[in-house]
Amino acid sequence: MRLKADLTLFAVAIVWGTAFISQNIAGQYRVAYLFNAASFLLGSLLLTPFIPRQKKLPPGQWKWMLIAGLILFAASALQQIGLFYTKVANAGFLTSLYTVFTPFLLWLTFREKPHRLDLVAVSLASLGAYLLSTAGNGLHFQNGDSLELLGALFWGLHFVLLGKFASKYEPISFAAGQFLLTGLLNLLAGLFFEHLSQLTPLPLLGAILYRAILSIGIGYTLQVWGQNHTPPTDAALILGLEAVFAALAGWLILRQALLPIQILGCLVIFTAVMLSQLKDWPQETDTRQPKI
């Protein structure tokens, strides 16, 4: 089961990495909230027929679905707006820093003390983010990169919530519920800040379908399932490859090249992400039983 979960999360990393291309298309049309709204609402709708029949959702599930939806709204909005001003590779690698932030978020929320290697990882991540965003020129981060960094904090919170609470509930109904709330919040923001006519270009409609079906409908649901059947370290390491696939997709499809010093920044960030997880490896075994 663990091998199957690891392979599933690897496929999710590929889907999420390439999904940055569809988000980049939306960024070119300067639409964020309505793009997210259409994507998440459609993703929720696609999952609805697959929700197992049950009399009633546990009260606790409603609570954590609402919290997850709020956090996912903030994370997705910051990430999408950030893509207005930065490259796909920047967005992918800066978003991947959520795995570095996670131990400190656990410390703040659940008083789980960070490992000393987490401090090293944060230092490396800061250096990598600086090299990637500024190319070593000065201390001014690009606006888009600053938004991606802030969004990474919310992605980290979302990761913590899934690991701590989502595993207690049926994954498809949980995923559909959080997507529904995320979509509705984005819709409200979109109706206020954007215009529905911005969703009419055909390339944008294709981007919505790709993100809704693969990245959201399938990807996030498999993430919930995968995290229920594999250790947190495995999950974070594998999902961290999303940044690599995002950079490759940006280079191959969009021809978005990076300077050598920015590539170095990506490598430093990737090293920080891996280092932040390796501290737990000796403590984990393959005999871990699935939670569901």
N, C-alpha and C positions, 0 to 999 in steps of 0.2 A: 504493500500500500504506500509506503514511504517513497519508493522509487517512482511509482505512478504519480504521486503528488509532486515530486521534484520535477519530473518531466512536464507535468501540467503547468507548473509555475514558470518553467523555462519557455513554454509556448506563450504564456501570458506576457513575459518580458519582450518577446519578439513582437507580439501584437501591439503592446503599449508603445514600444519604441517607434514602430512604423506609423502608429496613430498620430505622432507629432506632425507628420506630413499633412494629414487632414486638418489638424489644428492650425498649421501654418497657412493653409489655404484660407481658413476663416480669418486669420490675422491679416492677410492681404486685403480682405474686404472690410477690415476694421469692425468686425462683429464678434462679440464675446458672450454676453449674457444670453442673447437669443439663440446663438449657436449651441451653447451649453444646455439651454432649456430644451431645444428640439432633440438634442442627442440623448439627454438623460430621460426625458419623458418617453421617447420612443424605446429606449433601452428598457425602461420599466414595463412598458406595454408588451414588449416582446417576451418578457419573462413571466408575465401573468398566467398564461396557460399552463406553465410548468410548475406552478406552486402546488405542492401536495395538498389535497383536501384535508382540512381539519376544522373542527368546530369553531375554534376561537384561538387567536394569537395570545400568548402569555402577556400579561401587563408589562412585564419587564422588557419584552421585545419592542413594544411600542415606544417605550422610553428611549432605548438605545438606538433604535432606528431613527428617531427624531434627532438625537444628538449627532449620530453619524451623518445624517443628511445635512445638518447645519455646518459641520466641519467640512464635508465634501463640497458644499457650496462655496465656502471661502477658498478652499484649496484650488478648485477648478477655475473659479473666477480669476484669481491672482495668476494662475498659470496661463490662462488664455489671454488675458490682457498683457501679460509679460511678453507673449509671442508677437505682439504688435511691434516691439522694439528690439528684439534679440533673435539670434539664430536658433535653429532647432537643436544643434549640439549643445549650445549654452543652456537652453531650457531643460534638455534631458539630463545633463550632468549636474546642474544646480538642483533640479528636482530630486535627484538620487541622494542628495545630502540628508533626506529625511531619515535614512538609516543611521547616519551619524548623530542626528539630533535625538533619535528615539531613546537611547539610554538616559539622557538628561530630562526628557519629558517624563519618562517613567519615574525618575527621581523626584521631579516636581509634583507629579500626580499621585504616585503610589509609594513614595519614600524608598524606592529601590536604588541603593547607592551605586553610582557609576563605577566601572572598573578603571584602573589607572590608564589602560590602553585607550579608553574613550577620550581622555584628555589629549593624548598624542594624536588620535584620529581627528579631533576638532581642530588642533593646530595645523595639521596637514590639510584638512578641508578648507580652512581659512586661507592658507597659502594658495591652494589650487583655485579657489574661487576668485582670488585676487588676480592671478595670472590669466585665468580664462576671461574674466570680465574686462580687465583693464589692459591686457597684453603687456603688463609691466610698466605702463606709463601713468604715473601719478596714483592718486588714491580715490579717484572718482569712478564709482561703479556706474555702468550703464543702467538707465532706468528700468529696462526690461529685466535685467539680471537681478536687480534689487527686489523686484516683484516676485521673481522665481524663487529667490532665497526665502522671502517671507512665506510664499506658498509652501515651500518645503517643510516649514514648521507645522503647517496644517496637515500636510500629507503624513508627517510623523505622528501627529495626534490621531489621525484616522487609522494608521497602522497599529498604534497602541490599543485603540478602542476595539478593532477587529480581533486582535490577539487576546484581549482580556474578556470581552463580553459577547462578541458575535458568535463565537464557537459554541455558546450555550443554546443557540437557537437554530431552527431550520434555515439553511443558507440561502435558498432561492427567494423565499418570502422576505428575508432580511434584506437581501440585495435589492429586490424590487421596491421595498418600502423606502430605503434610503435614497434610491434613484428618483422616486416620485417626489419626495420633498426637495431634493436638490434641484430637480427640474422646475418645480413650482417657484422656488425662490429665485432661480435665474430668470424665469419668465416675468416675475414681478419687477425685477431690476431691469430687464430688457425693455419692458413696456414703458418704463420711466426714462431710461437713458438712450434707447435705440429705437429703430422703426422696423416694423414687420417686413417692409419691402426689401430690407437688407438681406433677407433669406431667399430671395428669388433667383439669383444666378445659379445656373446648372452646376458649375464646379463646386459651389458651396453645398448644394443639395446632395451631391455625391459624397462630399466630405462628411456630412451629417450621417448619411447611411452607414458609411464605413465605421465611424466612431461609435454610433449607436449600436450597431449589430455586433461588431468584433470587439472593440475596446471596452465598451460599457456592458452591453447585454451578456457577452460571453466572458470577456476578460475579468471584470470585477467579480462576477459570480464564481468563476474558477479560482480567483484569488481567495475568496472566503472559504471555498472547499479545500484548496491546497493548504492554507494556513491551519486548517483543522486536522491535517493528517501529516504534517511534517514539523520538525523543530523550528522555532523562530529564527535561529541562525541560518539554517538552510534556506528558509523563505526569503530572508533579507538579502543573502548573498546572491541568490538566483534572480530575484526581482531587481537587484541592483544592475543587472546586465541590460536593463531597459535603456539606460543612458548610452551604452555602447551601440545598441541597435538604432537608437535615435540619431546618433552622430553619423553612423554608416548610411542611414536612409537620407539624411540631409545632404551628405556628400554625393551619393550615387544618383539621387532623384532630383534634388534641388540645386546641386552644384555649389553648395555652401561650404567654402573652404575655410580652414582655420590657419592662423599663423603658427609657426613652430612653437612659440612660447605659449600659445593657447592650447595646443595639443599637449604640451607638458603639463599645463594646468589640469586638463582632463585626466591625464595619467595620475597626477597627484590626488585628485578627488577620488578616482577609482580606488587608489591604494588606501585612502582614508576609509572609504566605505568597506572595503574588505577587512581592514585592520580592526574596525569597530565591531566586527562580528566574530573574528577568529578566536577571541578570548574565551568563547563559550564552547568551542568545538570539543576539547577533551572531555567535557562533562556530559556530552550527549551520546546516546547509543542508538542503534537501529531498532531497538526493541520497544520504542515508545509507542504506546497504544493510541489509536485515534480517539478523538473526543466525541465523535458522533458515530 
